[in-house]
Amino acid sequence: MTGPADASELRIPRGDLLRSRVVSDVGTTLDRALNRELTGYATLVPQETLLLEGEARGVVTFADGVPVLAYNTVSDSGGSDALAELAVPGPYRVELYAVDDRALETAHEEDALRVAPGAAATELAGDQALADRTRDAAPDERLDADRDDDGDAVAAFLEDDERIEAIREQARSEAAERASEWGLDDAFAGTDGGGFDG
């Protein structure tokens, strides 16, 4: 692997599998890692690859429950770019692994792959409360980076018209599906989902 982060040098050790399942909300995995003060990593495979091609797989590493690195093995991008690419509507196939405390020290020196402590919670789960709890658990030296990266992540999201439209389209589809289940089809007739465009 090559790329701006020199990911060819990145080595993630094989860990002990703690959990493997399909989840609709990555926040449950991030919350579990935080509560366990996990040192390890999660692999994330979006089941609907709206923006990614092929066997998309993301990796998020943790130190004492706080996310440190993010990497997308398909696009070879890391850090906040990888989070933005992986933040597609679920479900995801998620596997959570634990490793020895020192096993990720070398990998965690890859600054180009690093993410702010709260970025995974906001980008992948849209969970501000979880982001706040994660920041509270993060070492002081990482909090300045968190403030900077959060602003970058929001800016990147707002500039990503394709992703925003994909999320809107999913919202329209789910709303129409529920309306049909509840016998409210007439409420959507002729609206083309306009109520979800704002």
Contacts in CASP RR format, 6 or more apart in sequence:
PFRMAT RR
TARGET T0000
AUTHOR 0000-0000-0000
METHOD contacts of the structure
MODEL  1
MTGPADASELRIPRGDLLRSRVVSDVGTTLDRALNRELTGYATLVPQETL
LLEGEARGVVTFADGVPVLAYNTVSDSGGSDALAELAVPGPYRVELYAVD
DRALETAHEEDALRVAPGAAATELAGDQALADRTRDAAPDERLDADRDDD
GDAVAAFLEDDERIEAIREQARSEAAERASEWGLDDAFAGTDGGGFDG
1 7 0 8 1.000
1 8 0 8 1.000
1 10 0 8 1.000
1 73 0 8 1.000
1 76 0 8 1.000
2 8 0 8 1.000
2 76 0 8 1.000
3 76 0 8 1.000
3 77 0 8 1.000
4 77 0 8 1.000
4 78 0 8 1.000
4 112 0 8 1.000
5 71 0 8 1.000
5 76 0 8 1.000
5 77 0 8 1.000
5 78 0 8 1.000
5 79 0 8 1.000
5 110 0 8 1.000
5 112 0 8 1.000
5 113 0 8 1.000
6 110 0 8 1.000
6 112 0 8 1.000
7 71 0 8 1.000
7 76 0 8 1.000
7 78 0 8 1.000
7 110 0 8 1.000
7 113 0 8 1.000
9 110 0 8 1.000
10 71 0 8 1.000
10 107 0 8 1.000
10 110 0 8 1.000
10 113 0 8 1.000
11 106 0 8 1.000
11 107 0 8 1.000
12 41 0 8 1.000
12 59 0 8 1.000
12 61 0 8 1.000
12 104 0 8 1.000
12 107 0 8 1.000
13 99 0 8 1.000
13 100 0 8 1.000
13 103 0 8 1.000
13 104 0 8 1.000
14 97 0 8 1.000
15 40 0 8 1.000
15 41 0 8 1.000
15 97 0 8 1.000
15 98 0 8 1.000
15 99 0 8 1.000
15 103 0 8 1.000
16 97 0 8 1.000
16 98 0 8 1.000
16 99 0 8 1.000
17 95 0 8 1.000
17 96 0 8 1.000
17 97 0 8 1.000
18 38 0 8 1.000
18 96 0 8 1.000
18 97 0 8 1.000
18 98 0 8 1.000
19 29 0 8 1.000
19 32 0 8 1.000
19 94 0 8 1.000
19 95 0 8 1.000
19 96 0 8 1.000
20 93 0 8 1.000
20 94 0 8 1.000
20 95 0 8 1.000
20 96 0 8 1.000
21 93 0 8 1.000
21 94 0 8 1.000
22 47 0 8 1.000
22 91 0 8 1.000
22 92 0 8 1.000
22 93 0 8 1.000
22 94 0 8 1.000
23 29 0 8 1.000
23 91 0 8 1.000
23 92 0 8 1.000
23 94 0 8 1.000
24 90 0 8 1.000
24 91 0 8 1.000
24 92 0 8 1.000
25 90 0 8 1.000
25 125 0 8 1.000
26 44 0 8 1.000
26 92 0 8 1.000
26 94 0 8 1.000
26 120 0 8 1.000
26 124 0 8 1.000
26 125 0 8 1.000
27 121 0 8 1.000
27 124 0 8 1.000
27 125 0 8 1.000
27 127 0 8 1.000
27 130 0 8 1.000
29 42 0 8 1.000
29 44 0 8 1.000
29 94 0 8 1.000
29 96 0 8 1.000
30 42 0 8 1.000
30 60 0 8 1.000
30 67 0 8 1.000
30 120 0 8 1.000
30 121 0 8 1.000
30 124 0 8 1.000
30 125 0 8 1.000
30 127 0 8 1.000
30 130 0 8 1.000
30 134 0 8 1.000
31 130 0 8 1.000
32 38 0 8 1.000
32 96 0 8 1.000
33 40 0 8 1.000
33 42 0 8 1.000
33 62 0 8 1.000
33 65 0 8 1.000
33 67 0 8 1.000
33 96 0 8 1.000
34 65 0 8 1.000
34 66 0 8 1.000
34 130 0 8 1.000
34 133 0 8 1.000
34 134 0 8 1.000
34 137 0 8 1.000
36 65 0 8 1.000
37 64 0 8 1.000
37 65 0 8 1.000
37 137 0 8 1.000
38 62 0 8 1.000
38 64 0 8 1.000
38 65 0 8 1.000
38 96 0 8 1.000
38 98 0 8 1.000
39 62 0 8 1.000
39 63 0 8 1.000
39 64 0 8 1.000
39 65 0 8 1.000
39 98 0 8 1.000
39 99 0 8 1.000
39 100 0 8 1.000
39 101 0 8 1.000
39 103 0 8 1.000
39 104 0 8 1.000
40 61 0 8 1.000
40 62 0 8 1.000
40 63 0 8 1.000
40 97 0 8 1.000
40 98 0 8 1.000
40 99 0 8 1.000
40 103 0 8 1.000
40 104 0 8 1.000
41 59 0 8 1.000
41 60 0 8 1.000
41 61 0 8 1.000
41 62 0 8 1.000
41 96 0 8 1.000
41 97 0 8 1.000
41 99 0 8 1.000
41 104 0 8 1.000
42 59 0 8 1.000
42 60 0 8 1.000
42 62 0 8 1.000
42 94 0 8 1.000
42 95 0 8 1.000
42 96 0 8 1.000
42 97 0 8 1.000
43 57 0 8 1.000
43 58 0 8 1.000
43 59 0 8 1.000
43 94 0 8 1.000
43 95 0 8 1.000
43 97 0 8 1.000
44 57 0 8 1.000
44 58 0 8 1.000
44 59 0 8 1.000
44 60 0 8 1.000
44 86 0 8 1.000
44 92 0 8 1.000
44 93 0 8 1.000
44 94 0 8 1.000
44 124 0 8 1.000
45 55 0 8 1.000
45 56 0 8 1.000
45 57 0 8 1.000
45 58 0 8 1.000
45 92 0 8 1.000
45 93 0 8 1.000
45 94 0 8 1.000
46 52 0 8 1.000
46 56 0 8 1.000
46 86 0 8 1.000
46 88 0 8 1.000
46 90 0 8 1.000
46 92 0 8 1.000
47 90 0 8 1.000
47 91 0 8 1.000
47 92 0 8 1.000
47 93 0 8 1.000
48 88 0 8 1.000
48 89 0 8 1.000
48 90 0 8 1.000
48 91 0 8 1.000
49 56 0 8 1.000
49 88 0 8 1.000
50 88 0 8 1.000
50 89 0 8 1.000
50 163 0 8 1.000
50 166 0 8 1.000
51 85 0 8 1.000
51 88 0 8 1.000
51 162 0 8 1.000
51 163 0 8 1.000
51 166 0 8 1.000
52 72 0 8 1.000
52 74 0 8 1.000
52 75 0 8 1.000
52 85 0 8 1.000
52 86 0 8 1.000
52 88 0 8 1.000
53 74 0 8 1.000
54 74 0 8 1.000
55 74 0 8 1.000
56 72 0 8 1.000
56 73 0 8 1.000
56 74 0 8 1.000
56 86 0 8 1.000
57 72 0 8 1.000
57 73 0 8 1.000
57 74 0 8 1.000
58 70 0 8 1.000
58 71 0 8 1.000
58 72 0 8 1.000
58 73 0 8 1.000
58 82 0 8 1.000
58 86 0 8 1.000
59 69 0 8 1.000
59 70 0 8 1.000
59 71 0 8 1.000
59 73 0 8 1.000
60 67 0 8 1.000
60 69 0 8 1.000
60 70 0 8 1.000
60 115 0 8 1.000
60 120 0 8 1.000
60 124 0 8 1.000
61 67 0 8 1.000
61 68 0 8 1.000
61 69 0 8 1.000
61 70 0 8 1.000
61 104 0 8 1.000
61 107 0 8 1.000
61 108 0 8 1.000
62 68 0 8 1.000
63 104 0 8 1.000
63 108 0 8 1.000
64 137 0 8 1.000
65 134 0 8 1.000
65 137 0 8 1.000
66 117 0 8 1.000
66 134 0 8 1.000
66 137 0 8 1.000
66 138 0 8 1.000
66 139 0 8 1.000
66 142 0 8 1.000
67 115 0 8 1.000
67 117 0 8 1.000
67 118 0 8 1.000
67 119 0 8 1.000
67 120 0 8 1.000
67 121 0 8 1.000
67 134 0 8 1.000
68 104 0 8 1.000
68 108 0 8 1.000
68 114 0 8 1.000
68 115 0 8 1.000
69 78 0 8 1.000
69 79 0 8 1.000
69 107 0 8 1.000
69 108 0 8 1.000
69 110 0 8 1.000
69 113 0 8 1.000
69 114 0 8 1.000
69 115 0 8 1.000
70 78 0 8 1.000
70 79 0 8 1.000
70 80 0 8 1.000
70 82 0 8 1.000
70 83 0 8 1.000
70 86 0 8 1.000
70 113 0 8 1.000
70 115 0 8 1.000
70 119 0 8 1.000
70 120 0 8 1.000
71 77 0 8 1.000
71 78 0 8 1.000
71 79 0 8 1.000
71 82 0 8 1.000
71 113 0 8 1.000
72 78 0 8 1.000
72 81 0 8 1.000
72 82 0 8 1.000
72 85 0 8 1.000
72 86 0 8 1.000
75 81 0 8 1.000
75 82 0 8 1.000
75 85 0 8 1.000
77 85 0 8 1.000
78 112 0 8 1.000
78 113 0 8 1.000
79 112 0 8 1.000
79 113 0 8 1.000
79 114 0 8 1.000
79 115 0 8 1.000
80 115 0 8 1.000
80 116 0 8 1.000
80 119 0 8 1.000
80 123 0 8 1.000
80 149 0 8 1.000
80 152 0 8 1.000
80 153 0 8 1.000
80 156 0 8 1.000
81 156 0 8 1.000
82 113 0 8 1.000
82 115 0 8 1.000
83 115 0 8 1.000
83 119 0 8 1.000
83 120 0 8 1.000
83 123 0 8 1.000
83 124 0 8 1.000
83 153 0 8 1.000
84 123 0 8 1.000
84 153 0 8 1.000
84 156 0 8 1.000
84 157 0 8 1.000
84 160 0 8 1.000
84 163 0 8 1.000
86 123 0 8 1.000
86 124 0 8 1.000
87 123 0 8 1.000
87 124 0 8 1.000
87 157 0 8 1.000
87 163 0 8 1.000
88 163 0 8 1.000
88 166 0 8 1.000
89 166 0 8 1.000
89 167 0 8 1.000
89 170 0 8 1.000
107 113 0 8 1.000
108 114 0 8 1.000
114 145 0 8 1.000
115 149 0 8 1.000
116 142 0 8 1.000
116 145 0 8 1.000
116 146 0 8 1.000
116 147 0 8 1.000
116 148 0 8 1.000
116 149 0 8 1.000
116 150 0 8 1.000
116 153 0 8 1.000
117 131 0 8 1.000
117 134 0 8 1.000
117 135 0 8 1.000
117 137 0 8 1.000
117 138 0 8 1.000
117 142 0 8 1.000
117 143 0 8 1.000
117 146 0 8 1.000
118 130 0 8 1.000
118 131 0 8 1.000
118 134 0 8 1.000
118 135 0 8 1.000
118 138 0 8 1.000
118 146 0 8 1.000
118 150 0 8 1.000
119 131 0 8 1.000
119 146 0 8 1.000
119 149 0 8 1.000
119 150 0 8 1.000
119 153 0 8 1.000
120 134 0 8 1.000
121 127 0 8 1.000
121 128 0 8 1.000
121 130 0 8 1.000
121 131 0 8 1.000
121 134 0 8 1.000
122 128 0 8 1.000
122 131 0 8 1.000
122 150 0 8 1.000
122 153 0 8 1.000
123 153 0 8 1.000
123 157 0 8 1.000
135 143 0 8 1.000
135 146 0 8 1.000
138 146 0 8 1.000
157 163 0 8 1.000
157 164 0 8 1.000
158 164 0 8 1.000
168 196 0 8 1.000
168 197 0 8 1.000
171 196 0 8 1.000
172 193 0 8 1.000
172 194 0 8 1.000
172 196 0 8 1.000
175 188 0 8 1.000
175 193 0 8 1.000
175 196 0 8 1.000
176 188 0 8 1.000
176 193 0 8 1.000
179 185 0 8 1.000
179 187 0 8 1.000
179 188 0 8 1.000
END
